[in-house]
Amino acid sequence: MRQQTGFDTISLPAFGTDAIPALLQRGLAELDASAAARVQAHLSSLGTGGENWVADGMKRLAPAAAAAGHEAPPLST
């Protein structure tokens, strides 16, 4: 241990803390709608068939996790 060099310095990306109070005051329904809109925008950016591609992958998640000895997160329907 004495002969080893120290840990590499890591730096975290800067982020604005000014938005935190406003975010904490938003209601769950507003946050849910905002998250859903962002996911839908991302799915739309994948192009034609993108949403089906992701849905197919989600169906494969639980069997793949089980085969690897892991528990997959629950999927909402």
All heavy atoms as a GROMACS GRO file, in nm:
protein
  547
    1MET      N    1   0.083  -0.118   0.000
    1MET     CA    2   0.000   0.000   0.000
    1MET      C    3   0.088   0.125   0.000
    1MET      O    4   0.055   0.220  -0.068
    1MET     CB    5  -0.092   0.002   0.121
    1MET     CG    6  -0.203  -0.104   0.121
    1MET     SD    7  -0.320  -0.085  -0.012
    1MET     CE    8  -0.408   0.058   0.040
    2ARG      N    9   0.193   0.126   0.074
    2ARG     CA   10   0.277   0.246   0.081
    2ARG      C   11   0.343   0.276  -0.053
    2ARG      O   12   0.374   0.390  -0.081
    2ARG     CB   13   0.384   0.228   0.188
    2ARG     CG   14   0.329   0.230   0.326
    2ARG     CD   15   0.438   0.221   0.428
    2ARG     NE   16   0.378   0.205   0.559
    2ARG     CZ   17   0.438   0.153   0.662
    2ARG    NH1   18   0.562   0.110   0.653
    2ARG    NH2   19   0.376   0.143   0.777
    3GLN      N   20   0.366   0.175  -0.132
    3GLN     CA   21   0.434   0.195  -0.259
    3GLN      C   22   0.339   0.232  -0.372
    3GLN      O   23   0.383   0.267  -0.481
    3GLN     CB   24   0.512   0.068  -0.296
    3GLN     CG   25   0.622   0.037  -0.196
    3GLN     CD   26   0.689  -0.096  -0.226
    3GLN    OE1   27   0.644  -0.170  -0.312
    3GLN    NE2   28   0.796  -0.126  -0.155
    4GLN      N   29   0.211   0.222  -0.349
    4GLN     CA   30   0.113   0.253  -0.452
    4GLN      C   31   0.092   0.404  -0.462
    4GLN      O   32   0.104   0.477  -0.364
    4GLN     CB   33  -0.021   0.185  -0.420
    4GLN     CG   34  -0.015   0.034  -0.419
    4GLN     CD   35   0.024  -0.022  -0.554
    4GLN    OE1   36  -0.026   0.021  -0.657
    4GLN    NE2   37   0.114  -0.119  -0.554
    5THR      N   38   0.061   0.448  -0.582
    5THR     CA   39   0.029   0.589  -0.600
    5THR      C   40  -0.111   0.616  -0.545
    5THR      O   41  -0.190   0.524  -0.525
    5THR     CB   42   0.032   0.628  -0.749
    5THR    OG1   43  -0.064   0.550  -0.819
    5THR    CG2   44   0.170   0.605  -0.807
    6GLY      N   45  -0.141   0.741  -0.526
    6GLY     CA   46  -0.273   0.778  -0.474
    6GLY      C   47  -0.381   0.757  -0.578
    6GLY      O   48  -0.355   0.723  -0.694
    7PHE      N   49  -0.503   0.774  -0.537
    7PHE     CA   50  -0.616   0.761  -0.626
    7PHE      C   51  -0.615   0.873  -0.730
    7PHE      O   52  -0.572   0.984  -0.702
    7PHE     CB   53  -0.749   0.766  -0.550
    7PHE     CG   54  -0.771   0.648  -0.460
    7PHE    CD1   55  -0.761   0.660  -0.323
    7PHE    CD2   56  -0.803   0.525  -0.514
    7PHE    CE1   57  -0.781   0.551  -0.240
    7PHE    CE2   58  -0.824   0.415  -0.433
    7PHE     CZ   59  -0.812   0.428  -0.295
    8ASP      N   60  -0.663   0.842  -0.848
    8ASP     CA   61  -0.679   0.944  -0.951
    8ASP      C   62  -0.788   1.040  -0.907
    8ASP      O   63  -0.888   1.001  -0.847
    8ASP     CB   64  -0.718   0.883  -1.085
    8ASP     CG   65  -0.606   0.800  -1.145
    8ASP    OD1   66  -0.488   0.823  -1.111
    8ASP    OD2   67  -0.637   0.713  -1.228
    9THR      N   68  -0.769   1.166  -0.939
    9THR     CA   69  -0.870   1.267  -0.908
    9THR      C   70  -0.984   1.253  -1.008
    9THR      O   71  -0.962   1.237  -1.127
    9THR     CB   72  -0.809   1.408  -0.919
    9THR    OG1   73  -0.699   1.417  -0.829
    9THR    CG2   74  -0.911   1.514  -0.886
   10ILE      N   75  -1.104   1.256  -0.956
   10ILE     CA   76  -1.220   1.254  -1.044
   10ILE      C   77  -1.289   1.389  -1.037
   10ILE      O   78  -1.280   1.459  -0.935
   10ILE     CB   79  -1.320   1.141  -1.008
   10ILE    CG1   80  -1.376   1.160  -0.866
   10ILE    CG2   81  -1.255   1.006  -1.023
   10ILE    CD1   82  -1.492   1.070  -0.835
   11SER      N   83  -1.352   1.424  -1.143
   11SER     CA   84  -1.429   1.549  -1.141
   11SER      C   85  -1.569   1.520  -1.192
   11SER      O   86  -1.588   1.444  -1.287
   11SER     CB   87  -1.362   1.655  -1.227
   11SER     OG   88  -1.351   1.611  -1.360
   12LEU      N   89  -1.664   1.577  -1.126
   12LEU     CA   90  -1.803   1.560  -1.163
   12LEU      C   91  -1.845   1.674  -1.254
   12LEU      O   92  -1.793   1.785  -1.243
   12LEU     CB   93  -1.890   1.557  -1.038
   12LEU     CG   94  -1.861   1.445  -0.938
   12LEU    CD1   95  -1.945   1.462  -0.813
   12LEU    CD2   96  -1.886   1.310  -1.002
   13PRO      N   97  -1.939   1.649  -1.343
   13PRO     CA   98  -1.984   1.758  -1.430
   13PRO      C   99  -2.056   1.864  -1.347
   13PRO      O  100  -2.118   1.835  -1.245
   13PRO     CB  101  -2.081   1.688  -1.525
   13PRO     CG  102  -2.120   1.562  -1.458
   13PRO     CD  103  -2.006   1.524  -1.368
   14ALA      N  104  -2.042   1.986  -1.392
   14ALA     CA  105  -2.109   2.097  -1.324
   14ALA      C  106  -2.259   2.090  -1.352
   14ALA      O  107  -2.301   2.048  -1.460
   14ALA     CB  108  -2.053   2.230  -1.373
   15PHE      N  109  -2.336   2.124  -1.254
   15PHE     CA  110  -2.481   2.133  -1.275
   15PHE      C  111  -2.533   2.247  -1.192
   15PHE      O  112  -2.479   2.280  -1.087
   15PHE     CB  113  -2.553   2.001  -1.241
   15PHE     CG  114  -2.538   1.957  -1.099
   15PHE    CD1  115  -2.632   1.994  -1.004
   15PHE    CD2  116  -2.430   1.880  -1.060
   15PHE    CE1  117  -2.619   1.954  -0.871
   15PHE    CE2  118  -2.416   1.840  -0.928
   15PHE     CZ  119  -2.510   1.877  -0.833
   16GLY      N  120  -2.638   2.308  -1.241
   16GLY     CA  121  -2.695   2.424  -1.173
   16GLY      C  122  -2.782   2.382  -1.056
   16GLY      O  123  -2.871   2.298  -1.071
   17THR      N  124  -2.755   2.437  -0.942
   17THR     CA  125  -2.835   2.405  -0.824
   17THR      C  126  -2.955   2.498  -0.810
   17THR      O  127  -3.041   2.476  -0.726
   17THR     CB  128  -2.750   2.412  -0.696
   17THR    OG1  129  -2.693   2.544  -0.685
   17THR    CG2  130  -2.639   2.309  -0.698
   18ASP      N  131  -2.960   2.600  -0.894
   18ASP     CA  132  -3.070   2.697  -0.885
   18ASP      C  133  -3.206   2.633  -0.915
   18ASP      O  134  -3.308   2.678  -0.865
   18ASP     CB  135  -3.048   2.813  -0.982
   18ASP     CG  136  -2.921   2.891  -0.951
   18ASP    OD1  137  -2.872   2.882  -0.836
   18ASP    OD2  138  -2.870   2.961  -1.041
   19ALA      N  139  -3.208   2.529  -0.997
   19ALA     CA  140  -3.334   2.467  -1.037
   19ALA      C  141  -3.386   2.368  -0.934
   19ALA      O  142  -3.502   2.325  -0.943
   19ALA     CB  143  -3.317   2.397  -1.171
   20ILE      N  144  -3.307   2.330  -0.837
   20ILE     CA  145  -3.348   2.228  -0.740
   20ILE      C  146  -3.472   2.268  -0.661
   20ILE      O  147  -3.566   2.189  -0.650
   20ILE     CB  148  -3.231   2.188  -0.648
   20ILE    CG1  149  -3.124   2.116  -0.732
   20ILE    CG2  150  -3.278   2.099  -0.534
   20ILE    CD1  151  -2.997   2.083  -0.657
   21PRO      N  152  -3.479   2.388  -0.603
   21PRO     CA  153  -3.601   2.423  -0.527
   21PRO      C  154  -3.728   2.416  -0.612
   21PRO      O  155  -3.830   2.366  -0.565
   21PRO     CB  156  -3.574   2.566  -0.479
   21PRO     CG  157  -3.426   2.576  -0.473
   21PRO     CD  158  -3.378   2.493  -0.589
   22ALA      N  159  -3.722   2.462  -0.736
   22ALA     CA  160  -3.840   2.457  -0.822
   22ALA      C  161  -3.877   2.313  -0.854
   22ALA      O  162  -3.996   2.278  -0.856
   22ALA     CB  163  -3.814   2.533  -0.952
   23LEU      N  164  -3.778   2.229  -0.874
   23LEU     CA  165  -3.804   2.088  -0.902
   23LEU      C  166  -3.870   2.021  -0.782
   23LEU      O  167  -3.964   1.943  -0.797
   23LEU     CB  168  -3.674   2.016  -0.937
   23LEU     CG  169  -3.684   1.868  -0.968
   23LEU    CD1  170  -3.767   1.847  -1.094
   23LEU    CD2  171  -3.547   1.807  -0.984
   24LEU      N  172  -3.824   2.052  -0.662
   24LEU     CA  173  -3.879   1.990  -0.542
   24LEU      C  174  -4.022   2.035  -0.513
   24LEU      O  175  -4.095   1.966  -0.443
   24LEU     CB  176  -3.790   2.020  -0.421
   24LEU     CG  177  -3.652   1.954  -0.425
   24LEU    CD1  178  -3.568   2.000  -0.307
   24LEU    CD2  179  -3.664   1.803  -0.428
   25GLN      N  180  -4.062   2.148  -0.569
   25GLN     CA  181  -4.197   2.198  -0.545
   25GLN      C  182  -4.297   2.145  -0.648
   25GLN      O  183  -4.417   2.165  -0.633
   25GLN     CB  184  -4.198   2.351  -0.545
   25GLN     CG  185  -4.126   2.407  -0.425
   25GLN     CD  186  -4.130   2.559  -0.421
   25GLN    OE1  187  -4.203   2.622  -0.497
   25GLN    NE2  188  -4.053   2.617  -0.332
   26ARG      N  189  -4.248   2.077  -0.750
   26ARG     CA  190  -4.339   2.021  -0.851
   26ARG      C  191  -4.410   1.900  -0.794
   26ARG      O  192  -4.355   1.825  -0.716
   26ARG     CB  193  -4.262   1.984  -0.977
   26ARG     CG  194  -4.206   2.107  -1.048
   26ARG     CD  195  -4.110   2.073  -1.156
   26ARG     NE  196  -4.174   2.000  -1.266
   26ARG     CZ  197  -4.107   1.954  -1.370
   26ARG    NH1  198  -3.978   1.971  -1.379
   26ARG    NH2  199  -4.171   1.889  -1.466
   27GLY      N  200  -4.533   1.880  -0.836
   27GLY     CA  201  -4.612   1.767  -0.790
   27GLY      C  202  -4.575   1.641  -0.868
   27GLY      O  203  -4.515   1.645  -0.975
   28LEU      N  204  -4.614   1.527  -0.813
   28LEU     CA  205  -4.584   1.399  -0.874
   28LEU      C  206  -4.647   1.388  -1.013
   28LEU      O  207  -4.584   1.339  -1.107
   28LEU     CB  208  -4.632   1.285  -0.784
   28LEU     CG  209  -4.597   1.145  -0.830
   28LEU    CD1  210  -4.446   1.128  -0.848
   28LEU    CD2  211  -4.648   1.042  -0.731
   29ALA      N  212  -4.769   1.434  -1.029
   29ALA     CA  213  -4.835   1.426  -1.159
   29ALA      C  214  -4.758   1.507  -1.263
   29ALA      O  215  -4.742   1.464  -1.378
   29ALA     CB  216  -4.979   1.476  -1.149
   30GLU      N  217  -4.710   1.624  -1.226
   30GLU     CA  218  -4.634   1.709  -1.318
   30GLU      C  219  -4.502   1.644  -1.354
   30GLU      O  220  -4.460   1.643  -1.470
   30GLU     CB  221  -4.611   1.846  -1.255
   30GLU     CG  222  -4.542   1.946  -1.346
   30GLU     CD  223  -4.519   2.079  -1.278
   30GLU    OE1  224  -4.566   2.101  -1.165
   30GLU    OE2  225  -4.452   2.163  -1.340
   31LEU      N  226  -4.434   1.586  -1.255
   31LEU     CA  227  -4.308   1.517  -1.282
   31LEU      C  228  -4.330   1.395  -1.370
   31LEU      O  229  -4.251   1.368  -1.462
   31LEU     CB  230  -4.241   1.475  -1.151
   31LEU     CG  231  -4.187   1.588  -1.064
   31LEU    CD1  232  -4.143   1.534  -0.929
   31LEU    CD2  233  -4.074   1.660  -1.133
   32ASP      N  234  -4.438   1.322  -1.345
   32ASP     CA  235  -4.470   1.204  -1.425
   32ASP      C  236  -4.497   1.243  -1.569
   32ASP      O  237  -4.448   1.179  -1.662
   32ASP     CB  238  -4.591   1.132  -1.364
   32ASP     CG  239  -4.620   0.999  -1.430
   32ASP    OD1  240  -4.524   0.923  -1.455
   32ASP    OD2  241  -4.737   0.970  -1.456
   33ALA      N  242  -4.573   1.348  -1.590
   33ALA     CA  243  -4.604   1.394  -1.725
   33ALA      C  244  -4.478   1.441  -1.796
   33ALA      O  245  -4.457   1.413  -1.915
   33ALA     CB  246  -4.709   1.505  -1.721
   34SER      N  247  -4.391   1.509  -1.723
   34SER     CA  248  -4.266   1.558  -1.781
   34SER      C  249  -4.176   1.441  -1.820
   34SER      O  250  -4.117   1.440  -1.929
   34SER     CB  251  -4.194   1.648  -1.680
   34SER     OG  252  -4.069   1.688  -1.729
   35ALA      N  253  -4.166   1.341  -1.734
   35ALA     CA  254  -4.084   1.223  -1.763
   35ALA      C  255  -4.141   1.148  -1.883
   35ALA      O  256  -4.066   1.106  -1.972
   35ALA     CB  257  -4.076   1.132  -1.641
   36ALA      N  258  -4.271   1.132  -1.888
   36ALA     CA  259  -4.335   1.061  -2.000
   36ALA      C  260  -4.309   1.135  -2.131
   36ALA      O  261  -4.282   1.072  -2.234
   36ALA     CB  262  -4.484   1.046  -1.975
   37ALA      N  263  -4.316   1.267  -2.129
   37ALA     CA  264  -4.292   1.345  -2.250
   37ALA      C  265  -4.147   1.329  -2.297
   37ALA      O  266  -4.121   1.318  -2.418
   37ALA     CB  267  -4.324   1.492  -2.224
   38ARG      N  268  -4.053   1.325  -2.204
   38ARG     CA  269  -3.912   1.308  -2.241
   38ARG      C  270  -3.887   1.169  -2.299
   38ARG      O  271  -3.813   1.154  -2.396
   38ARG     CB  272  -3.823   1.334  -2.121
   38ARG     CG  273  -3.823   1.481  -2.079
   38ARG     CD  274  -3.736   1.508  -1.960
   38ARG     NE  275  -3.595   1.491  -1.999
   38ARG     CZ  276  -3.495   1.509  -1.917
   38ARG    NH1  277  -3.517   1.543  -1.792
   38ARG    NH2  278  -3.370   1.492  -1.958
   39VAL      N  279  -3.948   1.068  -2.240
   39VAL     CA  280  -3.933   0.932  -2.293
   39VAL      C  281  -3.993   0.924  -2.432
   39VAL      O  282  -3.933   0.867  -2.525
   39VAL     CB  283  -3.996   0.828  -2.198
   39VAL    CG1  284  -4.006   0.692  -2.264
   39VAL    CG2  285  -3.918   0.819  -2.069
   40GLN      N  286  -4.112   0.980  -2.450
   40GLN     CA  287  -4.178   0.977  -2.581
   40GLN      C  288  -4.094   1.050  -2.685
   40GLN      O  289  -4.081   1.004  -2.798
   40GLN     CB  290  -4.318   1.038  -2.573
   40GLN     CG  291  -4.401   1.014  -2.697
   40GLN     CD  292  -4.421   0.865  -2.724
   40GLN    OE1  293  -4.457   0.789  -2.637
   40GLN    NE2  294  -4.396   0.824  -2.846
   41ALA      N  295  -4.034   1.163  -2.647
   41ALA     CA  296  -3.948   1.237  -2.740
   41ALA      C  297  -3.827   1.152  -2.779
   41ALA      O  298  -3.786   1.149  -2.895
   41ALA     CB  299  -3.904   1.369  -2.678
   42HIS      N  300  -3.770   1.082  -2.682
   42HIS     CA  301  -3.655   0.996  -2.712
   42HIS      C  302  -3.696   0.882  -2.804
   42HIS      O  303  -3.625   0.853  -2.902
   42HIS     CB  304  -3.594   0.940  -2.583
   42HIS     CG  305  -3.481   0.847  -2.609
   42HIS    ND1  306  -3.359   0.890  -2.654
   42HIS    CD2  307  -3.472   0.712  -2.599
   42HIS    CE1  308  -3.279   0.786  -2.671
   42HIS    NE2  309  -3.346   0.677  -2.637
   43LEU      N  310  -3.808   0.818  -2.775
   43LEU     CA  311  -3.855   0.709  -2.861
   43LEU      C  312  -3.880   0.759  -3.003
   43LEU      O  313  -3.847   0.690  -3.100
   43LEU     CB  314  -3.981   0.645  -2.803
   43LEU     CG  315  -3.962   0.566  -2.673
   43LEU    CD1  316  -4.096   0.521  -2.619
   43LEU    CD2  317  -3.869   0.448  -2.694
   44SER      N  318  -3.933   0.878  -3.016
   44SER     CA  319  -3.957   0.934  -3.148
   44SER      C  320  -3.827   0.959  -3.223
   44SER      O  321  -3.821   0.945  -3.346
   44SER     CB  322  -4.034   1.066  -3.138
   44SER     OG  323  -4.163   1.043  -3.086
   45SER      N  324  -3.722   0.991  -3.149
   45SER     CA  325  -3.593   1.017  -3.213
   45SER      C  326  -3.528   0.890  -3.267
   45SER      O  327  -3.434   0.897  -3.345
   45SER     CB  328  -3.497   1.087  -3.115
   45SER     OG  329  -3.446   0.994  -3.020
   46LEU      N  330  -3.578   0.773  -3.226
   46LEU     CA  331  -3.522   0.647  -3.272
   46LEU      C  332  -3.564   0.613  -3.414
   46LEU      O  333  -3.509   0.524  -3.476
   46LEU     CB  334  -3.561   0.533  -3.178
   46LEU     CG  335  -3.511   0.544  -3.035
   46LEU    CD1  336  -3.564   0.429  -2.951
   46LEU    CD2  337  -3.359   0.549  -3.030
   47GLY      N  338  -3.665   0.680  -3.464
   47GLY     CA  339  -3.711   0.656  -3.601
   47GLY      C  340  -3.825   0.557  -3.605
   47GLY      O  341  -3.874   0.509  -3.502
   48THR      N  342  -3.865   0.524  -3.727
   48THR     CA  343  -3.976   0.432  -3.748
   48THR      C  344  -3.948   0.298  -3.683
   48THR      O  345  -3.842   0.240  -3.702
   48THR     CB  346  -4.001   0.412  -3.898
   48THR    OG1  347  -4.024   0.540  -3.958
   48THR    CG2  348  -4.119   0.322  -3.924
   49GLY      N  349  -4.042   0.250  -3.603
   49GLY     CA  350  -4.028   0.121  -3.536
   49GLY      C  351  -3.946   0.127  -3.408
   49GLY      O  352  -3.926   0.025  -3.343
   50GLY      N  353  -3.901   0.245  -3.369
   50GLY     CA  354  -3.818   0.259  -3.250
   50GLY      C  355  -3.888   0.216  -3.123
   50GLY      O  356  -3.831   0.147  -3.038
   51GLU      N  357  -4.013   0.256  -3.109
   51GLU     CA  358  -4.089   0.220  -2.988
   51GLU      C  359  -4.109   0.069  -2.980
   51GLU      O  360  -4.094   0.008  -2.873
   51GLU     CB  361  -4.224   0.292  -2.986
   51GLU     CG  362  -4.296   0.278  -2.854
   51GLU     CD  363  -4.415   0.371  -2.843
   51GLU    OE1  364  -4.429   0.464  -2.923
   51GLU    OE2  365  -4.495   0.348  -2.749
   52ASN      N  366  -4.138   0.005  -3.094
   52ASN     CA  367  -4.153  -0.140  -3.095
   52ASN      C  368  -4.021  -0.210  -3.064
   52ASN      O  369  -4.018  -0.313  -2.997
   52ASN     CB  370  -4.206  -0.188  -3.230
   52ASN     CG  371  -4.350  -0.147  -3.251
   52ASN    OD1  372  -4.425  -0.129  -3.156
   52ASN    ND2  373  -4.389  -0.132  -3.376
   53TRP      N  374  -3.911  -0.154  -3.114
   53TRP     CA  375  -3.779  -0.211  -3.088
   53TRP      C  376  -3.749  -0.210  -2.938
   53TRP      O  377  -3.704  -0.309  -2.882
   53TRP     CB  378  -3.674  -0.131  -3.166
   53TRP     CG  379  -3.534  -0.174  -3.145
   53TRP    CD1  380  -3.475  -0.288  -3.192
   53TRP    CD2  381  -3.434  -0.105  -3.072
   53TRP    NE1  382  -3.343  -0.292  -3.153
   53TRP    CE2  383  -3.316  -0.181  -3.078
   53TRP    CE3  384  -3.433   0.016  -3.002
   53TRP    CZ2  385  -3.198  -0.141  -3.018
   53TRP    CZ3  386  -3.314   0.056  -2.942
   53TRP    CH2  387  -3.199  -0.023  -2.950
   54VAL      N  388  -3.778  -0.097  -2.871
   54VAL     CA  389  -3.756  -0.087  -2.727
   54VAL      C  390  -3.849  -0.183  -2.652
   54VAL      O  391  -3.807  -0.252  -2.559
   54VAL     CB  392  -3.774   0.058  -2.678
   54VAL    CG1  393  -3.772   0.066  -2.526
   54VAL    CG2  394  -3.665   0.147  -2.737
   55ALA      N  395  -3.976  -0.188  -2.693
   55ALA     CA  396  -4.072  -0.277  -2.628
   55ALA      C  397  -4.027  -0.422  -2.639
   55ALA      O  398  -4.035  -0.499  -2.542
   55ALA     CB  399  -4.211  -0.260  -2.689
   56ASP      N  400  -3.976  -0.461  -2.756
   56ASP     CA  401  -3.926  -0.598  -2.774
   56ASP      C  402  -3.809  -0.625  -2.680
   56ASP      O  403  -3.801  -0.731  -2.618
   56ASP     CB  404  -3.885  -0.620  -2.919
   56ASP     CG  405  -3.841  -0.762  -2.945
   56ASP    OD1  406  -3.919  -0.855  -2.918
   56ASP    OD2  407  -3.726  -0.781  -2.991
   57GLY      N  408  -3.720  -0.528  -2.668
   57GLY     CA  409  -3.606  -0.544  -2.578
   57GLY      C  410  -3.649  -0.556  -2.433
   57GLY      O  411  -3.591  -0.634  -2.356
   58MET      N  412  -3.751  -0.482  -2.394
   58MET     CA  413  -3.800  -0.488  -2.256
   58MET      C  414  -3.857  -0.626  -2.224
   58MET      O  415  -3.842  -0.677  -2.113
   58MET     CB  416  -3.905  -0.380  -2.232
   58MET     CG  417  -3.852  -0.238  -2.243
   58MET     SD  418  -3.716  -0.201  -2.129
   58MET     CE  419  -3.804  -0.198  -1.975
   59LYS      N  420  -3.922  -0.689  -2.324
   59LYS     CA  421  -3.976  -0.824  -2.304
   59LYS      C  422  -3.863  -0.926  -2.283
   59LYS      O  423  -3.883  -1.028  -2.218
   59LYS     CB  424  -4.059  -0.867  -2.425
   59LYS     CG  425  -4.188  -0.791  -2.441
   59LYS     CD  426  -4.257  -0.837  -2.569
   59LYS     CE  427  -4.360  -0.735  -2.612
   59LYS     NZ  428  -4.411  -0.766  -2.746
   60ARG      N  429  -3.747  -0.897  -2.339
   60ARG     CA  430  -3.633  -0.989  -2.329
   60ARG      C  431  -3.553  -0.968  -2.200
   60ARG      O  432  -3.469  -1.051  -2.166
   60ARG     CB  433  -3.541  -0.970  -2.449
   60ARG     CG  434  -3.606  -1.003  -2.580
   60ARG     CD  435  -3.520  -0.957  -2.696
   60ARG     NE  436  -3.590  -0.969  -2.821
   60ARG     CZ  437  -3.573  -1.069  -2.906
   60ARG    NH1  438  -3.487  -1.164  -2.879
   60ARG    NH2  439  -3.641  -1.073  -3.018
   61LEU      N  440  -3.578  -0.860  -2.130
   61LEU     CA  441  -3.500  -0.824  -2.012
   61LEU      C  442  -3.510  -0.927  -1.899
   61LEU      O  443  -3.408  -0.972  -1.848
   61LEU     CB  444  -3.543  -0.686  -1.961
   61LEU     CG  445  -3.466  -0.629  -1.844
   61LEU    CD1  446  -3.320  -0.609  -1.882
   61LEU    CD2  447  -3.527  -0.497  -1.801
   62ALA      N  448  -3.631  -0.965  -1.860
   62ALA     CA  449  -3.648  -1.058  -1.748
   62ALA      C  450  -3.585  -1.195  -1.777
   62ALA      O  451  -3.510  -1.246  -1.693
   62ALA     CB  452  -3.795  -1.072  -1.711
   63PRO      N  453  -3.610  -1.257  -1.895
   63PRO     CA  454  -3.545  -1.386  -1.921
   63PRO      C  455  -3.393  -1.376  -1.925
   63PRO      O  456  -3.323  -1.465  -1.876
   63PRO     CB  457  -3.601  -1.428  -2.058
   63PRO     CG  458  -3.728  -1.353  -2.072
   63PRO     CD  459  -3.708  -1.225  -1.999
   64ALA      N  460  -3.341  -1.269  -1.981
   64ALA     CA  461  -3.195  -1.254  -1.988
   64ALA      C  462  -3.137  -1.235  -1.848
   64ALA      O  463  -3.031  -1.291  -1.816
   64ALA     CB  464  -3.160  -1.135  -2.077
   65ALA      N  465  -3.204  -1.157  -1.765
   65ALA     CA  466  -3.156  -1.136  -1.628
   65ALA      C  467  -3.160  -1.267  -1.550
   65ALA      O  468  -3.067  -1.301  -1.477
   65ALA     CB  469  -3.240  -1.028  -1.559
   66ALA      N  470  -3.269  -1.343  -1.565
   66ALA     CA  471  -3.282  -1.471  -1.495
   66ALA      C  472  -3.172  -1.567  -1.539
   66ALA      O  473  -3.113  -1.638  -1.456
   66ALA     CB  474  -3.419  -1.532  -1.521
   67ALA      N  475  -3.141  -1.569  -1.668
   67ALA     CA  476  -3.036  -1.658  -1.718
   67ALA      C  477  -2.900  -1.621  -1.661
   67ALA      O  478  -2.814  -1.706  -1.643
   67ALA     CB  479  -3.033  -1.653  -1.871
   68ALA      N  480  -2.882  -1.492  -1.630
   68ALA     CA  481  -2.756  -1.446  -1.575
   68ALA      C  482  -2.755  -1.451  -1.422
   68ALA      O  483  -2.658  -1.412  -1.359
   68ALA     CB  484  -2.727  -1.303  -1.622
   69GLY      N  485  -2.866  -1.497  -1.363
   69GLY     CA  486  -2.873  -1.508  -1.217
   69GLY      C  487  -2.905  -1.376  -1.149
   69GLY      O  488  -2.875  -1.357  -1.032
   70HIS      N  489  -2.967  -1.284  -1.223
   70HIS     CA  490  -3.004  -1.154  -1.168
   70HIS      C  491  -3.155  -1.140  -1.168
   70HIS      O  492  -3.224  -1.210  -1.240
   70HIS     CB  493  -2.944  -1.039  -1.249
   70HIS     CG  494  -2.795  -1.044  -1.259
   70HIS    ND1  495  -2.712  -1.018  -1.154
   70HIS    CD2  496  -2.715  -1.075  -1.364
   70HIS    CE1  497  -2.588  -1.030  -1.193
   70HIS    NE2  498  -2.586  -1.065  -1.321
   71GLU      N  499  -3.204  -1.045  -1.091
   71GLU     CA  500  -3.346  -1.015  -1.091
   71GLU      C  501  -3.368  -0.888  -1.172
   71GLU      O  502  -3.304  -0.786  -1.148
   71GLU     CB  503  -3.397  -0.996  -0.949
   71GLU     CG  504  -3.545  -0.976  -0.942
   71GLU     CD  505  -3.596  -0.966  -0.797
   71GLU    OE1  506  -3.528  -1.018  -0.708
   71GLU    OE2  507  -3.701  -0.906  -0.777
   72ALA      N  508  -3.454  -0.895  -1.270
   72ALA     CA  509  -3.484  -0.779  -1.353
   72ALA      C  510  -3.578  -0.685  -1.278
   72ALA      O  511  -3.659  -0.731  -1.197
   72ALA     CB  512  -3.547  -0.822  -1.484
   73PRO      N  513  -3.569  -0.555  -1.305
   73PRO     CA  514  -3.664  -0.464  -1.241
   73PRO      C  515  -3.804  -0.490  -1.294
   73PRO      O  516  -3.820  -0.535  -1.407
   73PRO     CB  517  -3.614  -0.324  -1.284
   73PRO     CG  518  -3.531  -0.350  -1.405
   73PRO     CD  519  -3.476  -0.488  -1.393
   74PRO      N  520  -3.905  -0.462  -1.214
   74PRO     CA  521  -4.043  -0.484  -1.261
   74PRO      C  522  -4.074  -0.390  -1.375
   74PRO      O  523  -4.028  -0.277  -1.378
   74PRO     CB  524  -4.128  -0.454  -1.137
   74PRO     CG  525  -4.042  -0.368  -1.051
   74PRO     CD  526  -3.900  -0.407  -1.080
   75LEU      N  527  -4.153  -0.437  -1.468
   75LEU     CA  528  -4.193  -0.356  -1.583
   75LEU      C  529  -4.338  -0.316  -1.564
   75LEU      O  530  -4.421  -0.397  -1.529
   75LEU     CB  531  -4.180  -0.435  -1.713
   75LEU     CG  532  -4.040  -0.489  -1.745
   75LEU    CD1  533  -4.044  -0.574  -1.871
   75LEU    CD2  534  -3.942  -0.376  -1.759
   76SER      N  535  -4.367  -0.188  -1.589
   76SER     CA  536  -4.506  -0.147  -1.581
   76SER      C  537  -4.570  -0.172  -1.717
   76SER      O  538  -4.504  -0.173  -1.819
   76SER     CB  539  -4.516   0.002  -1.543
   76SER     OG  540  -4.454   0.081  -1.640
   77THR      N  541  -4.699  -0.192  -1.716
   77THR     CA  542  -4.769  -0.221  -1.842
   77THR      C  543  -4.850  -0.103  -1.884
   77THR      O  544  -4.883  -0.017  -1.811
   77THR     CB  545  -4.858  -0.345  -1.828
   77THR    OG1  546  -4.948  -0.325  -1.719
   77THR    CG2  547  -4.775  -0.468  -1.809
   0.00000   0.00000   0.00000
